[in-house]
């Protein structure tokens, strides 16, 4: 659950992650747990991870002993089941630990692959391409309004000056 939450928090474009982990049991059954973690895309990675961490901590209070569950927050949510409930392959696949062995630690740094080859430079260029024309249009509107206001007020001043003579 934590590795999937880490993956979702590190996904800068969607704040979304899917994962699966196999479990080896004494009777040689190999069940898997599938999970989905998601935050609002506008959240910072740290805020997303904190939100998901708080939700995962609620699991022990509300979902302990259940085969699956879902906890919805205002800005993030998490769901897990013993069957694959999402389409497509899992973004994160963790191997089943062997029986009697200590649980494998979650990956220290989980980073999703870049989506569409987007880099920080491309994102900055796209933001500038959107904001600069908007700022230029606002400035042009202000300049035109000031020009028209001054032009309109000048004849009124001249008329008032010529009437007083």
MIDOSE-1310 file (N, C-alpha, C; in nm, 2 decimals, decimal comma, always signed):
residues 165
xxxx	+0,08/-0,12/+0,00/+0,00/+0,00/+0,00/+0,09/+0,13/+0,00; +0,19/+0,12/+0,08/+0,28/+0,24/+0,09/+0,36/+0,26/-0,04; +0,40/+0,16/-0,10/+0,48/+0,17/-0,23/+0,39/+0,23/-0,34; +0,26/+0,19/-0,34/+0,17/+0,24/-0,44/+0,14/+0,39/-0,41
xxxx	+0,13/+0,43/-0,29/+0,11/+0,57/-0,25/+0,23/+0,65/-0,29; +0,35/+0,60/-0,26/+0,47/+0,67/-0,31/+0,48/+0,69/-0,46; +0,44/+0,59/-0,53/+0,43/+0,60/-0,68/+0,34/+0,70/-0,72; +0,22/+0,71/-0,66/+0,12/+0,81/-0,70/+0,17/+0,95/-0,67
xxxx	+0,23/+0,97/-0,55/+0,28/+1,10/-0,51/+0,39/+1,15/-0,60; +0,47/+1,05/-0,66/+0,58/+1,09/-0,74/+0,54/+1,11/-0,89; +0,42/+1,07/-0,92/+0,37/+1,09/-1,06/+0,32/+1,23/-1,08; +0,41/+1,32/-1,14/+0,38/+1,46/-1,14/+0,27/+1,50/-1,23
xxxx	+0,23/+1,42/-1,33/+0,13/+1,46/-1,43/-0,01/+1,42/-1,38; -0,02/+1,31/-1,31/-0,16/+1,26/-1,27/-0,18/+1,23/-1,12; -0,07/+1,22/-1,05/-0,09/+1,18/-0,90/-0,17/+1,06/-0,89; -0,13/+0,95/-0,96/-0,21/+0,83/-0,97/-0,12/+0,71/-0,98
xxxx	-0,15/+0,60/-0,91/-0,07/+0,49/-0,92/-0,15/+0,36/-0,90; -0,11/+0,25/-0,96/-0,17/+0,12/-0,94/-0,06/+0,03/-0,90; -0,09/-0,07/-0,82/+0,01/-0,16/-0,78/-0,04/-0,30/-0,74; +0,04/-0,40/-0,74/+0,00/-0,53/-0,70/+0,12/-0,60/-0,62
xxxx	+0,08/-0,68/-0,53/+0,18/-0,75/-0,45/+0,13/-0,89/-0,42; +0,22/-0,99/-0,45/+0,18/-1,13/-0,42/+0,22/-1,16/-0,28; +0,14/-1,26/-0,23/+0,17/-1,31/-0,09/+0,18/-1,46/-0,10; +0,28/-1,51/-0,04/+0,29/-1,66/-0,03/+0,24/-1,70/+0,11
xxxx	+0,15/-1,80/+0,11/+0,09/-1,84/+0,23/+0,14/-1,98/+0,27; +0,11/-2,03/+0,39/+0,16/-2,16/+0,43/+0,10/-2,27/+0,34; -0,02/-2,26/+0,30/-0,08/-2,36/+0,22/-0,05/-2,35/+0,07; +0,06/-2,28/+0,04/+0,11/-2,26/-0,09/+0,02/-2,18/-0,19
xxxx	-0,08/-2,12/-0,14/-0,16/-2,03/-0,22/-0,09/-1,90/-0,24; -0,11/-1,84/-0,36/-0,04/-1,72/-0,39/-0,14/-1,61/-0,42; -0,21/-1,56/-0,32/-0,31/-1,45/-0,34/-0,23/-1,32/-0,37; -0,30/-1,23/-0,44/-0,24/-1,10/-0,47/-0,33/-0,99/-0,41
xxxx	-0,27/-0,88/-0,38/-0,35/-0,77/-0,34/-0,32/-0,66/-0,45; -0,43/-0,60/-0,50/-0,42/-0,49/-0,60/-0,47/-0,36/-0,53; -0,40/-0,26/-0,57/-0,43/-0,13/-0,51/-0,42/-0,01/-0,60; -0,50/+0,09/-0,58/-0,50/+0,21/-0,65/-0,49/+0,33/-0,55
xxxx	-0,40/+0,42/-0,58/-0,38/+0,54/-0,50/-0,40/+0,66/-0,59; -0,47/+0,76/-0,55/-0,49/+0,88/-0,63/-0,50/+1,00/-0,55; -0,44/+1,11/-0,59/-0,46/+1,24/-0,53/-0,51/+1,34/-0,64; -0,55/+1,46/-0,60/-0,58/+1,56/-0,70/-0,45/+1,60/-0,77
xxxx	-0,46/+1,62/-0,90/-0,34/+1,64/-0,98/-0,27/+1,77/-0,94; -0,34/+1,87/-0,88/-0,27/+1,99/-0,85/-0,20/+1,99/-0,71; -0,20/+1,88/-0,65/-0,13/+1,87/-0,52/+0,02/+1,85/-0,53; +0,09/+1,91/-0,44/+0,24/+1,89/-0,43/+0,26/+1,74/-0,39
xxxx	+0,38/+1,69/-0,43/+0,41/+1,55/-0,40/+0,40/+1,52/-0,25; +0,46/+1,61/-0,17/+0,46/+1,59/-0,02/+0,32/+1,59/+0,04; +0,23/+1,68/-0,01/+0,10/+1,69/+0,03/+0,02/+1,56/-0,01; +0,04/+1,52/-0,13/-0,02/+1,39/-0,18/+0,02/+1,28/-0,09
xxxx	+0,14/+1,26/-0,06/+0,19/+1,15/+0,02/+0,14/+1,15/+0,16; +0,13/+1,27/+0,22/+0,08/+1,29/+0,35/-0,07/+1,25/+0,35; -0,15/+1,30/+0,26/-0,29/+1,27/+0,25/-0,31/+1,11/+0,23; -0,23/+1,05/+0,15/-0,25/+0,91/+0,13/-0,20/+0,83/+0,25
xxxx	-0,10/+0,88/+0,32/-0,05/+0,82/+0,44/-0,16/+0,82/+0,55; -0,23/+0,93/+0,56/-0,33/+0,95/+0,66/-0,45/+0,85/+0,63; -0,48/+0,83/+0,50/-0,59/+0,74/+0,46/-0,54/+0,60/+0,49; -0,42/+0,56/+0,46/-0,37/+0,43/+0,48/-0,37/+0,39/+0,63
xxxx	-0,34/+0,49/+0,71/-0,34/+0,47/+0,86/-0,48/+0,44/+0,91; -0,59/+0,49/+0,84/-0,73/+0,47/+0,87/-0,77/+0,32/+0,85; -0,69/+0,25/+0,77/-0,72/+0,12/+0,73/-0,74/+0,03/+0,85; -0,64/+0,04/+0,95/-0,65/-0,04/+1,07/-0,77/-0,01/+1,15
xxxx	-0,82/+0,11/+1,14/-0,94/+0,14/+1,22/-1,07/+0,09/+1,16; -1,08/+0,10/+1,02/-1,20/+0,07/+0,96/-1,21/-0,06/+0,87; -1,09/-0,10/+0,82/-1,09/-0,21/+0,72/-1,01/-0,33/+0,77; -0,97/-0,34/+0,89/-0,89/-0,45/+0,93/-0,97/-0,58/+0,92
xxxx	-0,91/-0,69/+0,87/-0,98/-0,81/+0,85/-1,07/-0,83/+0,73; -1,07/-0,73/+0,65/-1,16/-0,73/+0,53/-1,07/-0,77/+0,41; -1,13/-0,83/+0,31/-1,05/-0,87/+0,19/-1,02/-0,75/+0,10; -1,09/-0,64/+0,11/-1,07/-0,53/+0,03/-1,14/-0,41/+0,09
xxxx	-1,11/-0,29/+0,04/-1,18/-0,17/+0,09/-1,14/-0,05/+0,01; -1,21/+0,06/+0,05/-1,18/+0,19/-0,02/-1,20/+0,29/+0,09; -1,11/+0,39/+0,09/-1,12/+0,50/+0,18/-1,11/+0,63/+0,09; -1,21/+0,71/+0,10/-1,22/+0,83/+0,01/-1,19/+0,95/+0,10
xxxx	-1,10/+1,04/+0,06/-1,08/+1,16/+0,13/-1,12/+1,28/+0,04; -1,11/+1,40/+0,09/-1,15/+1,51/+0,01/-1,05/+1,53/-0,11; -0,92/+1,51/-0,09/-0,82/+1,53/-0,19/-0,75/+1,41/-0,24; -0,77/+1,29/-0,17/-0,71/+1,17/-0,22/-0,79/+1,05/-0,18
xxxx	-0,76/+0,94/-0,24/-0,83/+0,81/-0,21/-0,74/+0,69/-0,23; -0,78/+0,58/-0,17/-0,71/+0,46/-0,19/-0,81/+0,34/-0,19; -0,78/+0,25/-0,27/-0,86/+0,13/-0,28/-0,77/+0,00/-0,29; -0,81/-0,11/-0,23/-0,74/-0,23/-0,25/-0,84/-0,35/-0,25
xxxx	-0,80/-0,45/-0,33/-0,89/-0,57/-0,34/-0,80/-0,69/-0,36; -0,86/-0,81/-0,36/-0,78/-0,93/-0,39/-0,80/-0,97/-0,53; -0,86/-0,89/-0,61/-0,88/-0,91/-0,75/-0,84/-0,78/-0,83; -0,80/-0,80/-0,95/-0,77/-0,68/-1,03/-0,89/-0,60/-1,07
xxxx	-0,92/-0,49/-1,02/-1,04/-0,41/-1,04/-1,01/-0,29/-1,14; -0,89/-0,28/-1,18/-0,86/-0,17/-1,27/-0,82/-0,23/-1,41; -0,82/-0,14/-1,51/-0,78/-0,19/-1,64/-0,64/-0,16/-1,66; -0,57/-0,25/-1,75/-0,43/-0,23/-1,78/-0,34/-0,30/-1,67
xxxx	-0,22/-0,30/-1,70/-0,12/-0,37/-1,61/-0,09/-0,27/-1,49; -0,05/-0,33/-1,38/-0,01/-0,25/-1,26/+0,11/-0,17/-1,30; +0,11/-0,05/-1,25/+0,23/+0,04/-1,27/+0,35/-0,01/-1,18; +0,31/-0,07/-1,07/+0,41/-0,11/-0,97/+0,38/-0,25/-0,93
xxxx	+0,48/-0,34/-0,95/+0,46/-0,49/-0,92/+0,57/-0,53/-0,82; +0,52/-0,57/-0,70/+0,61/-0,61/-0,60/+0,60/-0,76/-0,58; +0,72/-0,83/-0,57/+0,72/-0,98/-0,56/+0,67/-1,02/-0,43; +0,62/-1,15/-0,43/+0,57/-1,21/-0,30/+0,69/-1,24/-0,22
xxxx	+0,69/-1,20/-0,09/+0,80/-1,24/+0,00/+0,78/-1,39/+0,04; +0,89/-1,46/+0,06/+0,88/-1,60/+0,10/+0,83/-1,62/+0,24; +0,77/-1,73/+0,27/+0,71/-1,75/+0,40/+0,82/-1,76/+0,51; +0,81/-1,69/+0,62/+0,90/-1,69/+0,73/+1,01/-1,59/+0,71
xxxx	+1,02/-1,53/+0,59/+1,12/-1,43/+0,57/+1,07/-1,29/+0,62; +1,16/-1,20/+0,66/+1,12/-1,07/+0,69/+1,06/-1,00/+0,57; +0,95/-0,92/+0,59/+0,89/-0,85/+0,48/+0,99/-0,76/+0,41; +0,99/-0,76/+0,28/+1,08/-0,68/+0,20/+1,04/-0,53/+0,22
xxxx	+1,14/-0,45/+0,24/+1,11/-0,31/+0,26/+1,06/-0,25/+0,13; +0,98/-0,14/+0,14/+0,93/-0,07/+0,03/+1,04/+0,00/-0,05; +1,03/+0,01/-0,18/+1,14/+0,08/-0,25/+1,16/+0,22/-0,19; +1,29/+0,26/-0,17/+1,32/+0,39/-0,11/+1,27/+0,50/-0,20
xxxx	+1,30/+0,49/-0,33/+1,26/+0,60/-0,42/+1,19/+0,54/-0,54; +1,06/+0,57/-0,53/+0,97/+0,52/-0,64/+0,94/+0,63/-0,73; +0,98/+0,62/-0,86/+0,96/+0,73/-0,95/+0,89/+0,67/-1,07; +0,77/+0,73/-1,11/+0,70/+0,68/-1,23/+0,78/+0,72/-1,36
xxxx	+0,76/+0,64/-1,46/+0,83/+0,68/-1,59/+0,77/+0,81/-1,64; +0,85/+0,90/-1,71/+0,80/+1,02/-1,76/+0,69/+0,99/-1,86; +0,58/+1,07/-1,85/+0,47/+1,06/-1,94/+0,49/+1,14/-2,06; +0,49/+1,08/-2,18/+0,50/+1,15/-2,31/+0,63/+1,23/-2,32
xxxx	+0,74/+1,19/-2,25/+0,86/+1,25/-2,26/+0,86/+1,40/-2,22; +0,77/+1,43/-2,13/+0,76/+1,57/-2,09/+0,87/+1,60/-1,98; +0,94/+1,71/-2,00/+1,04/+1,75/-1,91/+1,00/+1,88/-1,85; +1,08/+1,92/-1,75/+1,05/+2,05/-1,68/+1,06/+2,16/-1,78
xxxx	+1,15/+2,16/-1,87/+1,17/+2,27/-1,97/+1,04/+2,28/-2,06; +0,99/+2,16/-2,10/+0,87/+2,16/-2,18/+0,75/+2,22/-2,11; +0,74/+2,18/-1,98/+0,63/+2,23/-1,90/+0,64/+2,38/-1,88; +0,76/+2,43/-1,85/+0,78/+2,58/-1,84/+0,75/+2,65/-1,97
xxxx	+0,79/+2,60/-2,08/+0,76/+2,66/-2,21/+0,61/+2,67/-2,23; +0,54/+2,56/-2,20/+0,40/+2,56/-2,22/+0,33/+2,66/-2,13; +0,37/+2,67/-2,00/+0,31/+2,77/-1,91/+0,34/+2,91/-1,96; +0,46/+2,94/-2,01/+0,49/+3,07/-2,06/+0,41/+3,10/-2,19
xxxx	+0,39/+3,00/-2,27/+0,32/+3,02/-2,40/+0,17/+3,05/-2,37; +0,12/+3,01/-2,26/-0,02/+3,04/-2,22/-0,03/+3,17/-2,14; +0,06/+3,20/-2,05/+0,05/+3,32/-1,96/+0,09/+3,44/-2,03; +0,20/+3,44/-2,11/+0,25/+3,57/-2,17/+0,15/+3,63/-2,26
xxxx	+0,08/+3,56/-2,35/-0,02/+3,63/-2,43/-0,14/+3,69/-2,35; -0,17/+3,62/-2,24/-0,28/+3,67/-2,15/-0,24/+3,80/-2,08; -0,12/+3,80/-2,03/-0,06/+3,92/-1,97/-0,05/+4,04/-2,07; -0,01/+4,01/-2,19/+0,00/+4,11/-2,30/-0,13/+4,16/-2,33
xxxx	-0,23/+4,08/-2,34/-0,37/+4,13/-2,37/-0,43/+4,22/-2,26; -0,40/+4,18/-2,14/-0,45/+4,26/-2,03/-0,38/+4,40/-2,03; -0,25/+4,40/-2,05/-0,17/+4,53/-2,06/-0,22/+4,61/-2,17; -0,25/+4,55/-2,29/-0,29/+4,63/-2,40/-0,43/+4,69/-2,37
xxxx	-0,52/+4,61/-2,31/-0,65/+4,67/-2,27/-0,64/+4,79/-2,18; -0,55/+4,78/-2,08/-0,53/+4,89/-1,99/-0,48/+5,01/-2,06; -0,38/+4,99/-2,15/-0,32/+5,11/-2,22/-0,43/+5,17/-2,31; -0,51/+5,09/-2,38/-0,61/+5,14/-2,47/-0,72/+5,22/-2,39
xxxx	-0,76/+5,17/-2,27/-0,85/+5,24/-2,19/-0,80/+5,37/-2,14; -0,67/+5,37/-2,09/-0,61/+5,50/-2,05/-0,60/+5,60/-2,16; -0,57/+5,56/-2,28/-0,56/+5,64/-2,39/-0,69/+5,71/-2,43; -0,80/+5,62/-2,43/-0,93/+5,67/-2,46/-0,98/+5,76/-2,35
xxxx	-0,95/+5,74/-2,23/-0,99/+5,82/-2,12/-0,93/+5,96/-2,12; -0,80/+5,96/-2,15/-0,73/+6,09/-2,16/-0,77/+6,17/-2,28; -0,80/+6,10/-2,39/-0,84/+6,17/-2,51/-0,98/+6,23/-2,49; -1,07/+6,16/-2,42/-1,20/+6,20/-2,40/-1,20/+6,32/-2,30
xxxx	-1,11/+6,32/-2,20/-1,11/+6,43/-2,10/-1,04/+6,56/-2,16; -0,95/+6,55/-2,26/-0,88/+6,67/-2,31/-0,98/+6,77/-2,37; -1,07/+6,73/-2,46/-1,16/+6,83/-2,52/-1,25/+6,90/-2,42; -1,29/+6,83/-2,31/-1,37/+6,88/-2,21/-1,30/+6,99/-2,14
xxxx	-1,17/+6,98/-2,12/-1,09/+7,08/-2,05/-1,07/+7,20/-2,14; -1,05/+7,18/-2,27/-1,03/+7,29/-2,36/-1,16/+7,37/-2,37; -1,28/+7,31/-2,37/-1,41/+7,37/-2,38/-1,43/+7,46/-2,25; -1,40/+7,41/-2,14/-1,42/+7,48/-2,01/-1,33/+7,60/-2,00
xxxx	-1,21/+7,59/-2,06/-1,11/+7,70/-2,06/-1,16/+7,81/-2,15; -1,21/+7,78/-2,27/-1,25/+7,88/-2,37/-1,38/+7,95/-2,32; -1,47/+7,89/-2,25/-1,59/+7,94/-2,20/-1,56/+8,05/-2,09; -1,46/+8,04/-2,01/-1,44/+8,13/-1,90/-1,37/+8,26/-1,95
x	-1,32/+8,27/-2,08/-1,26/+8,39/-2,13/-1,36/+8,48/-2,17
